[in-house]
Amino acid sequence: MMQQYMKELEQEPFDAEEFVERLAWRTIAETKSDGDEGDLNPSLLHDSFVQAIKDLTLLEERQQKKSERLEAVVREDEAMFFQEIYTLLEQNKLSMDTFQELDGKINHVATKVLHLGDQLDSVNGPRARVVEAQKLMSHLSEFLSNGPLTSSIFNDPYRIDEAADVIQKLFLISQDLPSSKFDSVKRKIERTYSDIEKALIEDFVRAMSKEDLIRMKAIANIMSQFKGYSQCVDAYIDQSQMGCLLSKDVFAHLGPLCKHNYEIIKDVFNNPEQVMAKFVLNLYQLKLADYVQQRLGSKVGSYEYLHILYEMYSKTNQFSNELSMYNMGNDQNYLNKLTTKLFSQYISDYIQIELKCLKERCAGNLQKYYDSKNHQKKTIQSGGFQDLRRDLQAVIGTRANINIAQIENYGGETFLSEELAIMILQDTKNALLRCQLLSKSEERAVNASKILNTLVNSLLSEHVDYAVELGLQAIPVVEGAKSPPVLYFFTIVHQCNNITHLVEKQFIDLVIPLVINTSFYNECLQKKKFVLEDIERKVNLGLDRCLNAFTVWVKLYLQVEQKKADFKPESDDFDTVSSPACKTVCQYISSVIKQIQGNLDGNNVIAVLEELGVRLHRTIYDHMLQFQYNTAGAMVAICDLNEYRSCTKPLGDLVTELFETLHALCNLLLVKPENLHQVCSEDSLVNLDRAILHNFIQLRSDFKAQKPTIFKT
């Protein structure tokens, strides 16, 4: 049982409550296994717990004794290890003392060695200089003698590095020799100097072709002492840039080329900043200059020329940004100066070419559009005299029933094209983008202003304003009630709005950033505002003419088609429905409302619909005052008003209120005479002028007969 307890007590984690539970269940299980299936036997469970406590107490005593034995062993081991550590510390102390003594002896010896080295150097230095001088004098004597050089150092190509060192020193010495006496020697040294310099450069080029950076670096170090060091750098640049323009995408090739050579330049040359600066200078002034000249010098049109110029300038700027990561000296504007110099001859007259090209393309697109419509642009006279003439023709034609005003509506053609506008705006967008990139900072605003002026003249004045003028002339002058006027001007307004919105967007997105904070900002605003306000004025005039044509036709149609018998039938045997004239007018009203809603937007829709409703109300009101109404006729008038109210609901709350009031006035034609006073006191009529109420009451067919009763009430 002790073993069982040990296993359970050594489990991790140990839970005392769980241990007691297992003991209890084990006791109960043993009881049942003995055949006792009855209730729990508490005595047996108590005895089991008492025995378990005794066993655990005994187990505790055993474990305690075992623990004491182990602690005694550990204390003995601890004492032994302490003794060993003390011994090691003493040994370490002795070692440190020995090390310090040794270090002192080493320092003493080193001091003597340095002193000896200084003494040897003081003796060896002059000796080495003497040997070097003797060597140079022997080589100089060879140059003093007649005939070719016989020394192997000058004839062995594998010893060219030594020859270079010697000839470079001899060359410096020869500069101090008097020319009169040693002229031939100096010339001989200079020839040898030049030959070795040339041979080193050729060797450098061979090493470069083999990508032998070690040999290239060695030669570059030697050549740095020669006058022809720049030729070595030039040779490297020429070889590394050879064929760099043969790629289809030149600029995509130049970036990796510069990156590759920058790493080589850092490894090979002692002055990589100056070499890299010269590498880039050669790339811009020779390679890219030839490439740009080739692309822009060919015979291309202005549009293609500007496109290529913009592309080349953009890619060059992008290439310059990539190169800015390399160290090329302290001049931060070095790359910008190279780019400016590269394109200076091409952008000096850029804006003249830009404006000429933009004007030609705009004019060409406009002409192509009008040619597609078989239309020849005409000079349109507008103003007060023309408007007065038109009004007089309308009045005379209406009264004399003669078609005096000859109106050309072009079959509904508006002569406005959003596709054409988009083409012109795209050309202008490209021009503004080029202006931003290619113009000098001090000329950018004035150039943008000129481009905007071209856009305004070509698109707004020559196209939009012209189409609005044609649309104004095409608005029909109503001279009779035979057929309702066909109004195409609403379509012109719709297209005009779309185009002006596009112009406004381009102005905000592209023009303002170029002219903001300059004196040209207000000039550009006023220029655009002046033209757009003039177009808006003409659009408003056209809308007014359209509404006037509509209301005049309604007036004439009702005058012709509305019979007196409609409102004063002789018998009551008829259907009380709206009159045929009213139905025709309402159908036309609905069609005009759809045109306005489909072609206008924003507050313009609300304002025009409301104005249409007010004019229509006035026309119908004046029309109703021309008739007399009996009881049956008043019912017909009310039916007509219901039709008018129904079709004018989309015209706004004000118009609805006006027709509600007119409907209430029609009730005065229907009620009994004694009830007129009560009806006039209702909310819908109480605020009206009494003269208006009196005018409507006079329209009753029984007014004269019931006059005493009416005025009595």
NUDORO-413729 format. One record per residue (C-alpha): x, y, z; residue number from 0. Coordinates in steps of 0.05 Angstrom, whole numbers, padded with zeros to 5 digits. Example, Ala and Ser with C-alpha at 12.3 -4.5 7.8 and 13.67 -1.06 7.14 Angstrom:
X;Y;Z;nr
00246;-00090;00156;0
00273;-00021;00143;1
//
This chain:
X;Y;Z;nr
00000;00000;00000;0
00059;00045;00014;1
00082;00039;-00058;2
00012;00059;-00082;3
00014;00121;-00037;4
00084;00140;-00063;5
00061;00137;-00135;6
00001;00181;-00121;7
00040;00231;-00078;8
00095;00239;-00130;9
00046;00257;-00186;10
00052;00329;-00213;11
00011;00368;-00197;12
-00012;00336;-00132;13
-00084;00351;-00109;14
-00100;00332;-00037;15
-00175;00333;-00047;16
-00170;00287;-00107;17
-00125;00240;-00066;18
-00178;00235;-00011;19
-00232;00224;-00063;20
-00194;00167;-00095;21
-00182;00135;-00026;22
-00256;00140;-00010;23
-00278;00110;-00077;24
-00226;00055;-00071;25
-00254;00036;-00002;26
-00326;00036;-00028;27
-00306;-00005;-00088;28
-00272;-00057;-00044;29
-00335;-00061;-00001;30
-00378;-00075;-00061;31
-00332;-00127;-00088;32
-00342;-00166;-00023;33
-00415;-00175;-00042;34
-00443;-00119;00000;35
-00490;-00082;-00047;36
-00525;-00043;00007;37
-00515;00029;00030;38
-00449;00062;00046;39
-00414;00033;00108;40
-00387;00094;00146;41
-00349;00052;00197;42
-00310;00017;00144;43
-00295;00084;00110;44
-00273;00113;00177;45
-00227;00055;00191;46
-00198;00062;00121;47
-00183;00136;00132;48
-00151;00122;00201;49
-00107;00068;00171;50
-00088;00114;00113;51
-00068;00169;00163;52
-00024;00120;00201;53
00008;00096;00136;54
00021;00167;00113;55
00050;00186;00181;56
00098;00127;00177;57
00115;00146;00105;58
00130;00217;00127;59
00178;00192;00181;60
00215;00149;00130;61
00220;00206;00080;62
00244;00254;00135;63
00301;00206;00154;64
00319;00197;00081;65
00320;00272;00071;66
00366;00282;00131;67
00415;00231;00104;68
00416;00265;00036;69
00426;00334;00068;70
00486;00307;00107;71
00517;00280;00042;72
00505;00348;00008;73
00539;00386;00065;74
00600;00341;00060;75
00604;00352;-00016;76
00596;00427;-00006;77
00654;00430;00043;78
00697;00390;-00005;79
00680;00437;-00065;80
00693;00499;-00023;81
00763;00473;-00009;82
00775;00459;-00083;83
00752;00529;-00102;84
00798;00561;-00050;85
00856;00521;-00078;86
00839;00544;-00150;87
00834;00617;-00128;88
00903;00613;-00097;89
00930;00583;-00162;90
00896;00637;-00203;91
00927;00691;-00159;92
00996;00662;-00170;93
00982;00660;-00246;94
00961;00733;-00247;95
01025;00753;-00211;96
01066;00713;-00261;97
01028;00744;-00320;98
01040;00815;-00296;99
01114;00800;-00288;100
01116;00772;-00359;101
01078;00832;-00387;102
01128;00878;-00356;103
01186;00840;-00388;104
01151;00841;-00456;105
01142;00917;-00452;106
01215;00925;-00435;107
01236;00882;-00494;108
01187;00918;-00541;109
01216;00985;-00520;110
01286;00961;-00538;111
01261;00932;-00604;112
01228;00999;-00624;113
01291;01036;-00606;114
01331;00987;-00648;115
01280;00994;-00706;116
01288;01069;-00704;117
01363;01062;-00706;118
01359;01013;-00764;119
01310;01058;-00801;120
01355;01118;-00792;121
01410;01079;-00823;122
01368;01042;-00877;123
01329;01103;-00900;124
01388;01141;-00928;125
01418;01076;-00954;126
01352;01060;-00991;127
01349;01131;-01019;128
01421;01125;-01042;129
01406;01059;-01075;130
01345;01089;-01109;131
01385;01149;-01131;132
01441;01105;-01157;133
01389;01064;-01196;134
01359;01127;-01226;135
01427;01154;-01244;136
01444;01089;-01280;137
01379;01094;-01320;138
01392;01168;-01333;139
01461;01152;-01359;140
01428;01104;-01408;141
01386;01162;-01434;142
01448;01205;-01438;143
01482;01155;-01484;144
01467;01152;-01558;145
01427;01095;-01588;146
01367;01057;-01565;147
01352;01037;-01492;148
01384;00971;-01475;149
01359;00961;-01404;150
01311;00902;-01398;151
01263;00943;-01356;152
01245;00985;-01416;153
01242;00927;-01465;154
01205;00875;-01426;155
01129;00885;-01431;156
01120;00845;-01367;157
01161;00896;-01327;158
01121;00956;-01351;159
01101;00973;-01279;160
01174;00981;-01259;161
01189;01020;-01322;162
01131;01066;-01307;163
01157;01080;-01238;164
01227;01095;-01264;165
01205;01138;-01324;166
01158;01178;-01281;167
01214;01197;-01233;168
01262;01210;-01291;169
01210;01254;-01323;170
01205;01296;-01260;171
01281;01301;-01256;172
01287;01321;-01329;173
01241;01381;-01317;174
01296;01412;-01275;175
01352;01400;-01325;176
01374;01460;-01367;177
01344;01455;-01436;178
01405;01481;-01473;179
01449;01425;-01450;180
01401;01367;-01440;181
01350;01381;-01495;182
01360;01314;-01530;183
01357;01276;-01464;184
01292;01309;-01445;185
01261;01293;-01512;186
01283;01220;-01506;187
01254;01216;-01435;188
01189;01248;-01459;189
01183;01198;-01517;190
01194;01140;-01470;191
01146;01171;-01420;192
01093;01177;-01475;193
01105;01106;-01500;194
01098;01076;-01430;195
01037;01118;-01416;196
01006;01093;-01481;197
01025;01021;-01465;198
00993;01027;-01396;199
00928;01052;-01425;200
00927;00995;-01475;201
00941;00946;-01419;202
00884;00978;-01379;203
00836;00969;-01437;204
00857;00895;-01445;205
00847;00884;-01370;206
00779;00918;-01376;207
00757;00872;-01432;208
00776;00812;-01388;209
00741;00845;-01327;210
00807;00839;-01289;211
00792;00891;-01235;212
00856;00877;-01196;213
00900;00894;-01256;214
00856;00953;-01274;215
00864;00981;-01204;216
00939;00971;-01206;217
00945;01008;-01272;218
00899;01063;-01248;219
00943;01074;-01187;220
01005;01079;-01231;221
00971;01124;-01281;222
00947;01171;-01226;223
01020;01196;-01224;224
01022;01208;-01300;225
00998;01267;-01340;226
00955;01220;-01382;227
00913;01196;-01323;228
00852;01231;-01353;229
00864;01190;-01417;230
00859;01127;-01375;231
00793;01151;-01347;232
00769;01170;-01417;233
00788;01102;-01443;234
00748;01069;-01388;235
00687;01113;-01402;236
00690;01103;-01477;237
00696;01027;-01470;238
00641;01021;-01418;239
00591;01066;-01456;240
00604;01034;-01524;241
00538;01012;-01556;242
00495;01039;-01499;243
00446;01071;-01549;244
00434;01008;-01589;245
00380;00983;-01541;246
00307;00993;-01561;247
00292;01025;-01494;248
00353;01068;-01483;249
00335;01095;-01415;250
00317;01027;-01388;251
00387;01004;-01407;252
00424;01065;-01380;253
00403;01055;-01307;254
00433;00985;-01299;255
00494;01008;-01340;256
00509;01065;-01291;257
00497;01020;-01230;258
00545;00967;-01257;259
00600;01016;-01274;260
00593;01054;-01208;261
00612;00991;-01170;262
00672;00982;-01216;263
00694;01054;-01210;264
00693;01050;-01134;265
00739;00989;-01136;266
00786;01013;-01190;267
00798;01087;-01183;268
00825;01127;-01125;269
00777;01186;-01139;270
00711;01151;-01155;271
00669;01214;-01145;272
00705;01253;-01200;273
00707;01193;-01247;274
00632;01179;-01238;275
00617;01253;-01250;276
00657;01250;-01315;277
00623;01185;-01333;278
00555;01217;-01327;279
00578;01281;-01362;280
00601;01240;-01422;281
00535;01202;-01421;282
00494;01266;-01424;283
00536;01311;-01469;284
00555;01258;-01520;285
00511;01197;-01518;286
00444;01226;-01497;287
00456;01290;-01537;288
00465;01248;-01600;289
00404;01206;-01583;290
00361;01268;-01571;291
00386;01301;-01634;292
00370;01238;-01673;293
00300;01234;-01646;294
00282;01308;-01649;295
00323;01327;-01710;296
00284;01281;-01757;297
00229;01312;-01798;298
00166;01302;-01757;299
00104;01344;-01747;300
00096;01393;-01689;301
00050;01346;-01651;302
00098;01287;-01657;303
00157;01333;-01641;304
00124;01357;-01577;305
00105;01286;-01558;306
00177;01262;-01567;307
00205;01322;-01531;308
00160;01311;-01471;309
00176;01236;-01470;310
00251;01248;-01474;311
00251;01303;-01421;312
00209;01261;-01374;313
00252;01200;-01381;314
00315;01242;-01373;315
00288;01271;-01309;316
00271;01202;-01284;317
00340;01178;-01303;318
00371;01237;-01266;319
00331;01218;-01204;320
00359;01148;-01208;321
00430;01176;-01214;322
00422;01222;-01153;323
00437;01163;-01107;324
00510;01161;-01132;325
00564;01205;-01103;326
00588;01253;-01156;327
00616;01310;-01115;328
00586;01367;-01075;329
00545;01401;-01130;330
00473;01383;-01114;331
00447;01412;-01179;332
00497;01376;-01223;333
00446;01330;-01256;334
00395;01386;-01264;335
00447;01429;-01299;336
00464;01372;-01346;337
00390;01360;-01363;338
00377;01435;-01374;339
00438;01442;-01419;340
00418;01379;-01458;341
00349;01406;-01476;342
00362;01481;-01475;343
00361;01489;-01551;344
00296;01450;-01556;345
00256;01484;-01501;346
00277;01555;-01516;347
00222;01562;-01568;348
00178;01508;-01539;349
00117;01550;-01523;350
00112;01579;-01593;351
00111;01509;-01623;352
00061;01487;-01569;353
00012;01543;-01581;354
00017;01537;-01657;355
00006;01462;-01654;356
-00052;01468;-01605;357
-00087;01521;-01647;358
-00078;01480;-01711;359
-00104;01416;-01679;360
-00164;01452;-01648;361
-00180;01487;-01713;362
-00171;01423;-01752;363
-00217;01383;-01706;364
-00270;01437;-01708;365
-00268;01441;-01783;366
-00270;01365;-01789;367
-00331;01363;-01744;368
-00369;01417;-01783;369
-00350;01383;-01849;370
-00380;01318;-01823;371
-00445;01357;-01811;372
-00440;01391;-01880;373
-00443;01457;-01844;374
-00409;01521;-01864;375
-00398;01566;-01805;376
-00433;01632;-01812;377
-00427;01700;-01779;378
-00484;01709;-01731;379
-00509;01778;-01713;380
-00537;01783;-01644;381
-00556;01838;-01596;382
-00612;01885;-01580;383
-00630;01904;-01652;384
-00635;01831;-01674;385
-00678;01813;-01614;386
-00724;01873;-01628;387
-00730;01852;-01701;388
-00748;01781;-01681;389
-00801;01805;-01632;390
-00832;01851;-01684;391
-00835;01795;-01735;392
-00869;01751;-01684;393
-00922;01803;-01667;394
-00936;01820;-01740;395
-00938;01747;-01761;396
-00986;01729;-01705;397
-01036;01785;-01720;398
-01031;01779;-01795;399
-01027;01703;-01795;400
-00966;01708;-01841;401
-00899;01671;-01831;402
-00852;01731;-01833;403
-00795;01704;-01790;404
-00756;01651;-01828;405
-00728;01605;-01774;406
-00677;01552;-01792;407
-00675;01495;-01740;408
-00625;01451;-01779;409
-00669;01390;-01769;410
-00655;01389;-01694;411
-00579;01388;-01702;412
-00547;01422;-01643;413
-00477;01430;-01672;414
-00448;01411;-01605;415
-00404;01350;-01595;416
-00380;01324;-01529;417
-00332;01278;-01567;418
-00301;01338;-01601;419
-00297;01374;-01534;420
-00261;01315;-01503;421
-00211;01314;-01561;422
-00196;01388;-01552;423
-00192;01380;-01476;424
-00145;01321;-01484;425
-00099;01362;-01530;426
-00102;01419;-01479;427
-00087;01371;-01422;428
-00025;01345;-01458;429
-00004;01417;-01472;430
-00011;01436;-01398;431
00028;01375;-01376;432
00084;01393;-01424;433
00080;01465;-01401;434
00090;01443;-01329;435
00151;01402;-01347;436
00184;01441;-01403;437
00172;01513;-01383;438
00220;01552;-01341;439
00194;01565;-01271;440
00187;01640;-01284;441
00150;01628;-01350;442
00105;01571;-01328;443
00046;01614;-01308;444
00046;01658;-01370;445
00051;01597;-01415;446
-00007;01563;-01379;447
-00047;01627;-01388;448
-00034;01626;-01463;449
-00055;01553;-01468;450
-00119;01568;-01429;451
-00133;01626;-01476;452
-00128;01578;-01535;453
-00175;01529;-01501;454
-00226;01583;-01485;455
-00224;01611;-01556;456
-00227;01544;-01591;457
-00276;01505;-01549;458
-00319;01556;-01513;459
-00320;01614;-01562;460
-00313;01579;-01629;461
-00355;01517;-01612;462
-00400;01524;-01551;463
-00417;01598;-01559;464
-00428;01589;-01634;465
-00475;01530;-01622;466
-00514;01569;-01569;467
-00521;01627;-01619;468
-00547;01580;-01672;469
-00594;01550;-01621;470
-00620;01619;-01603;471
-00634;01633;-01676;472
-00668;01565;-01683;473
-00719;01575;-01628;474
-00785;01581;-01665;475
-00827;01644;-01665;476
-00898;01620;-01652;477
-00945;01652;-01703;478
-01005;01606;-01699;479
-01037;01549;-01663;480
-01032;01499;-01720;481
-00975;01459;-01688;482
-00936;01465;-01623;483
-00865;01492;-01627;484
-00810;01439;-01630;485
-00757;01461;-01579;486
-00686;01434;-01590;487
-00653;01486;-01546;488
-00660;01444;-01483;489
-00614;01392;-01515;490
-00564;01447;-01530;491
-00566;01469;-01457;492
-00553;01397;-01435;493
-00493;01389;-01480;494
-00468;01458;-01463;495
-00471;01442;-01388;496
-00432;01377;-01398;497
-00377;01411;-01437;498
-00370;01470;-01389;499
-00366;01421;-01330;500
-00308;01386;-01366;501
-00274;01454;-01377;502
-00284;01473;-01304;503
-00254;01407;-01281;504
-00193;01415;-01325;505
-00184;01487;-01302;506
-00184;01465;-01229;507
-00141;01403;-01239;508
-00088;01430;-01287;509
-00090;01505;-01296;510
-00096;01530;-01225;511
-00035;01491;-01199;512
00007;01526;-01253;513
-00017;01597;-01240;514
-00034;01597;-01166;515
00003;01650;-01126;516
00020;01689;-01189;517
-00007;01751;-01222;518
-00038;01708;-01277;519
-00085;01672;-01229;520
-00138;01728;-01229;521
-00127;01739;-01303;522
-00143;01666;-01319;523
-00203;01667;-01273;524
-00231;01729;-01305;525
-00218;01703;-01375;526
-00256;01639;-01363;527
-00310;01674;-01322;528
-00323;01726;-01376;529
-00334;01674;-01431;530
-00376;01627;-01388;531
-00419;01684;-01362;532
-00432;01707;-01433;533
-00452;01636;-01453;534
-00495;01631;-01390;535
-00529;01696;-01408;536
-00545;01670;-01478;537
-00569;01604;-01448;538
-00616;01641;-01402;539
-00641;01682;-01461;540
-00654;01618;-01499;541
-00691;01587;-01441;542
-00733;01649;-01435;543
-00750;01646;-01510;544
-00767;01572;-01504;545
-00815;01585;-01446;546
-00843;01645;-01483;547
-00855;01603;-01546;548
-00888;01550;-01505;549
-00935;01597;-01468;550
-00951;01636;-01532;551
-00971;01572;-01567;552
-01014;01551;-01508;553
-01048;01619;-01509;554
-01060;01617;-01584;555
-01082;01544;-01584;556
-01132;01555;-01528;557
-01158;01618;-01564;558
-01170;01578;-01627;559
-01192;01511;-01601;560
-01229;01529;-01537;561
-01302;01543;-01555;562
-01349;01585;-01514;563
-01397;01527;-01515;564
-01346;01487;-01474;565
-01362;01529;-01413;566
-01433;01549;-01429;567
-01469;01489;-01459;568
-01542;01499;-01477;569
-01563;01433;-01446;570
-01540;01391;-01388;571
-01538;01328;-01430;572
-01462;01320;-01436;573
-01403;01289;-01399;574
-01369;01333;-01348;575
-01298;01318;-01369;576
-01240;01363;-01387;577
-01244;01398;-01454;578
-01205;01371;-01515;579
-01164;01435;-01518;580
-01143;01425;-01446;581
-01122;01353;-01458;582
-01079;01373;-01518;583
-01045;01429;-01478;584
-01032;01382;-01419;585
-01000;01330;-01464;586
-00954;01384;-01492;587
-00939;01410;-01422;588
-00918;01340;-01400;589
-00872;01332;-01460;590
-00839;01399;-01446;591
-00829;01381;-01372;592
-00795;01316;-01393;593
-00748;01354;-01439;594
-00729;01403;-01384;595
-00719;01348;-01332;596
-00678;01306;-01380;597
-00632;01362;-01404;598
-00622;01409;-01345;599
-00592;01393;-01278;600
-00586;01419;-01207;601
-00620;01484;-01188;602
-00631;01501;-01262;603
-00685;01448;-01266;604
-00722;01476;-01206;605
-00717;01548;-01230;606
-00738;01535;-01302;607
-00796;01489;-01282;608
-00821;01540;-01233;609
-00817;01596;-01284;610
-00853;01552;-01334;611
-00908;01539;-01283;612
-00916;01613;-01266;613
-00922;01633;-01339;614
-00969;01576;-01354;615
-01013;01595;-01295;616
-01017;01667;-01319;617
-01035;01644;-01390;618
-01090;01598;-01366;619
-01115;01649;-01316;620
-01121;01703;-01371;621
-01153;01652;-01417;622
-01208;01634;-01367;623
-01226;01708;-01357;624
-01249;01710;-01430;625
-01309;01664;-01420;626
-01375;01661;-01384;627
-01395;01599;-01345;628
-01461;01567;-01328;629
-01466;01512;-01277;630
-01448;01456;-01326;631
-01393;01498;-01357;632
-01363;01511;-01289;633
-01359;01436;-01279;634
-01320;01431;-01344;635
-01274;01488;-01322;636
-01261;01451;-01257;637
-01246;01388;-01296;638
-01197;01428;-01338;639
-01164;01456;-01275;640
-01157;01386;-01247;641
-01120;01366;-01311;642
-01076;01427;-01306;643
-01062;01413;-01232;644
-01044;01341;-01247;645
-00995;01356;-01303;646
-00961;01414;-01267;647
-00946;01378;-01202;648
-00872;01369;-01221;649
-00865;01445;-01228;650
-00857;01458;-01154;651
-00895;01479;-01093;652
-00906;01551;-01115;653
-00939;01529;-01180;654
-00981;01477;-01143;655
-01005;01532;-01096;656
-01022;01578;-01155;657
-01064;01525;-01189;658
-01096;01506;-01123;659
-01118;01579;-01116;660
-01143;01580;-01188;661
-01182;01517;-01174;662
-01214;01550;-01113;663
-01232;01611;-01157;664
-01267;01564;-01205;665
-01311;01542;-01147;666
-01340;01613;-01147;667
-01370;01596;-01215;668
-01406;01536;-01187;669
-01433;01551;-01118;670
-01501;01581;-01104;671
-01503;01657;-01101;672
-01520;01658;-01027;673
-01458;01616;-01011;674
-01408;01660;-01048;675
-01391;01701;-00986;676
-01375;01638;-00947;677
-01332;01610;-01003;678
-01294;01675;-01009;679
-01279;01672;-00935;680
-01245;01604;-00940;681
-01170;01598;-00928;682
-01152;01589;-01001;683
-01186;01655;-01022;684
-01188;01699;-00961;685
-01121;01732;-00976;686
-01135;01747;-01050;687
-01149;01816;-01076;688
-01224;01829;-01075;689
-01220;01854;-01148;690
-01196;01784;-01170;691
-01254;01751;-01134;692
-01302;01801;-01164;693
-01274;01789;-01235;694
-01286;01715;-01228;695
-01356;01723;-01200;696
-01373;01767;-01259;697
-01358;01708;-01305;698
-01421;01672;-01279;699
-01475;01669;-01332;700
-01526;01686;-01278;701
-01486;01745;-01251;702
-01533;01799;-01277;703
-01595;01762;-01254;704
-01567;01745;-01186;705
-01528;01810;-01176;706
-01573;01836;-01120;707
-01568;01770;-01084;708
-01493;01764;-01095;709
-01477;01833;-01069;710
-01527;01826;-01013;711
-01489;01766;-00987;712
//
